[in-house]
């Protein structure tokens, strides 16, 4: 039997992603509230998710995992909605403008001298798998994280391994806009850029030490 002519072959099926189906089951009421409004020391972690063209992503899903203010990782069952337990975990969907927010507490350092951070997971359209990154607390002694990173931030192995402009994508910006609307003392802004100029540094995890997209250890 003769082989078919090359120009008669069907073109390959283009790559696709399934979903997103974030509007069903995954988001839940007050999933972004890790503490109640007015809790002493409450902060608002918020920002906008942008795609590679710089447009807001209105159907992304953000999860955070964190230590408590003392640096301890919570290992007990419960929830803030059921019994007031702070679990260090929350989930938020983006709005039509790509914005998200969490009401939580500032995490403490899990090791002496290390920089506190939120572990952030991103689900969004066009992604075949979730993305992992970190949102570090800014040092109180500087407003310019690109030029200077003193204190705990400069001792963090991941941040120290990055170029200044890449490092800045992992550090939150403190905003003095805590208000009655959110019931917090202050806000931390953390924008997430999935691709393109100013892309957020994302991490990959395997059986060995974690490594970033830039080839650095986490």
C-alpha positions as CSV (number, residue, x, y, z in Angstrom):
1,X,0.0,0.0,0.0
2,X,1.5,3.3,-1.0
3,X,2.2,6.0,1.5
4,X,0.0,9.1,1.4
5,X,1.4,12.3,0.0
6,X,2.9,14.7,2.6
7,X,0.4,17.4,1.7
8,X,-2.5,15.1,2.3
9,X,-1.7,14.5,6.0
10,X,-3.9,16.1,8.6
11,X,-2.3,18.9,10.5
12,X,-1.4,18.2,14.1
13,X,-4.0,19.0,16.7
14,X,-3.1,22.3,18.4
15,X,-2.2,22.2,22.1
16,X,-5.0,23.1,24.4
17,X,-5.7,23.7,28.0
18,X,-9.0,22.6,29.7
19,X,-11.1,25.1,31.6
20,X,-10.7,27.2,33.6
21,X,-13.6,26.0,35.8
22,X,-12.8,28.2,38.8
23,X,-16.3,29.5,39.1
24,X,-17.6,26.1,40.1
25,X,-16.7,24.5,43.5
26,X,-13.2,26.0,44.0
27,X,-14.1,29.5,45.2
28,X,-16.2,29.7,48.3
29,X,-17.6,32.5,50.4
30,X,-15.0,34.4,52.5
31,X,-12.3,32.0,51.4
32,X,-10.0,35.0,51.2
33,X,-10.5,35.9,54.9
34,X,-8.0,34.2,57.1
35,X,-8.9,36.4,60.0
36,X,-11.9,38.4,61.0
37,X,-12.2,42.1,60.3
38,X,-10.6,44.2,63.1
39,X,-8.3,41.4,64.3
40,X,-5.2,43.0,65.9
41,X,-2.3,43.1,63.4
42,X,-4.6,42.2,60.4
43,X,-3.2,43.1,57.0
44,X,-4.6,43.1,53.5
45,X,-2.5,41.3,50.9
46,X,-3.8,42.4,47.5
47,X,-2.9,43.0,43.9
48,X,-3.7,42.5,40.3
49,X,-2.9,39.5,38.0
50,X,-1.7,40.4,34.5
51,X,-1.2,38.3,31.4
52,X,1.7,38.6,29.0
53,X,0.1,41.5,27.1
54,X,-0.3,43.4,30.3
55,X,-4.1,42.9,30.5
56,X,-5.8,42.0,33.8
57,X,-6.8,38.3,34.1
58,X,-10.4,38.3,35.4
59,X,-10.7,34.5,36.1
60,X,-7.5,33.6,37.9
61,X,-7.5,31.8,41.3
62,X,-4.9,32.7,44.0
63,X,-4.0,30.6,47.0
64,X,-1.7,31.6,49.9
65,X,0.0,29.5,52.5
66,X,1.9,31.1,55.4
67,X,3.3,30.8,58.9
68,X,1.6,32.7,61.8
69,X,3.2,35.9,63.2
70,X,5.5,33.8,65.4
71,X,6.8,31.9,62.4
72,X,5.0,28.7,63.3
73,X,3.3,26.6,60.5
74,X,-0.2,25.7,61.7
75,X,-0.8,22.0,62.0
76,X,-4.3,21.7,63.4
77,X,-7.7,21.3,61.9
78,X,-10.4,24.0,61.9
79,X,-11.2,27.2,60.0
80,X,-11.8,30.8,60.7
81,X,-15.4,30.4,59.6
82,X,-16.2,27.4,61.8
83,X,-14.3,28.0,65.0
84,X,-12.0,31.0,64.5
85,X,-8.9,28.9,63.8
86,X,-6.1,30.7,61.9
87,X,-4.9,28.0,59.4
88,X,-2.5,30.1,57.3
89,X,-4.3,29.1,54.1
90,X,-6.7,31.1,51.9
91,X,-8.1,31.2,48.4
92,X,-9.3,34.1,46.4
93,X,-10.6,34.5,42.8
94,X,-9.8,37.6,40.8
95,X,-12.5,40.1,39.9
96,X,-13.3,41.6,36.5
97,X,-10.3,43.9,36.8
98,X,-8.0,41.1,37.7
99,X,-7.8,42.1,41.4
100,X,-7.7,39.9,44.4
101,X,-7.3,40.4,48.2
102,X,-6.8,38.5,51.4
103,X,-7.3,39.6,55.0
104,X,-4.7,37.8,57.1
105,X,-1.8,38.3,59.5
106,X,1.8,39.1,58.6
107,X,3.8,35.9,58.6
108,X,6.8,35.5,60.9
109,X,10.2,34.1,59.9
110,X,10.2,30.3,60.0
111,X,14.0,30.3,60.8
112,X,16.1,32.8,62.7
113,X,17.4,35.5,60.3
114,X,15.3,34.5,57.4
115,X,12.8,36.8,55.6
116,X,9.1,36.2,56.2
117,X,7.0,35.5,53.1
118,X,3.6,34.3,51.8
119,X,3.8,31.2,49.6
120,X,1.5,32.0,46.6
121,X,0.0,29.6,44.1
122,X,-1.6,30.9,40.8
123,X,-4.2,29.1,38.6
124,X,-5.2,30.9,35.4
125,X,-6.3,30.5,31.8
126,X,-3.7,29.1,29.5
127,X,-1.7,27.3,32.2
128,X,-1.3,23.6,32.1
129,X,-0.3,23.6,35.7
130,X,-0.4,26.0,38.6
131,X,2.4,28.4,39.3
132,X,4.3,28.9,42.5
133,X,5.9,32.1,43.8
134,X,6.6,34.0,47.0
135,X,5.5,37.4,48.3
136,X,8.0,38.6,50.8
137,X,7.3,41.2,53.5
138,X,9.2,44.5,52.8
139,X,11.9,45.5,55.2
140,X,10.9,48.5,57.3
141,X,14.2,50.2,56.6
142,X,13.9,50.7,52.9
143,X,11.3,51.8,50.3
144,X,13.5,50.9,47.4
145,X,13.8,47.1,47.2
146,X,15.4,47.2,43.7
147,X,18.5,49.2,44.8
148,X,18.9,48.1,48.4
149,X,17.7,45.0,50.3
150,X,18.9,45.3,53.9
151,X,18.1,43.1,56.9
152,X,16.4,39.7,56.5
153,X,15.7,40.2,52.8
154,X,19.4,40.3,51.9
155,X,20.0,37.0,53.8
156,X,17.3,35.1,51.9
157,X,19.0,32.6,49.6
158,X,16.4,32.9,46.8
159,X,16.4,36.8,46.8
160,X,20.1,37.0,47.0
161,X,20.5,34.8,43.9
162,X,18.4,37.1,41.7
163,X,19.2,40.2,39.8
164,X,17.7,43.3,41.5
165,X,15.0,43.8,38.9
166,X,13.9,40.2,39.2
167,X,14.2,40.3,43.0
168,X,11.7,43.2,43.2
169,X,8.9,41.1,41.7
170,X,8.9,39.0,44.9
171,X,8.7,41.8,47.4
172,X,5.4,43.4,48.5
173,X,4.9,47.1,48.8
174,X,3.5,48.4,52.1
175,X,0.5,50.8,51.7
176,X,-1.0,52.8,54.6
177,X,-4.5,52.3,53.5
178,X,-6.0,50.1,56.2
179,X,-9.6,51.1,56.5
180,X,-12.9,50.2,58.0
181,X,-13.8,48.6,54.6
182,X,-11.3,45.8,55.1
183,X,-10.8,45.9,58.9
184,X,-7.0,45.9,58.7
185,X,-4.1,48.0,60.0
186,X,-2.3,48.3,56.6
187,X,-2.1,46.8,53.1
188,X,0.6,44.9,51.2
189,X,0.5,45.1,47.4
190,X,1.7,42.2,45.4
191,X,1.0,42.3,41.6
192,X,1.5,39.1,39.7
193,X,2.6,39.2,36.0
194,X,2.3,35.8,34.3
195,X,4.6,36.6,31.4
196,X,6.4,39.4,29.5
197,X,8.0,42.5,30.8
198,X,8.4,42.4,34.6
199,X,7.3,38.8,34.8
200,X,7.1,37.6,38.4
201,X,9.7,35.0,39.4
202,X,8.0,31.6,39.6
203,X,9.4,28.5,41.2
204,X,9.5,24.8,40.2
205,X,9.6,22.0,42.6
206,X,10.9,18.5,42.1
207,X,12.4,15.7,44.1
208,X,15.5,17.7,44.8
209,X,15.9,21.3,46.1
210,X,13.4,23.7,44.6
211,X,14.6,25.8,41.7
212,X,13.3,28.9,40.1
213,X,12.6,29.6,36.4
214,X,15.9,31.6,36.5
215,X,17.7,28.5,37.6
216,X,18.0,29.5,41.2
217,X,17.3,27.5,44.3
218,X,14.2,28.3,46.4
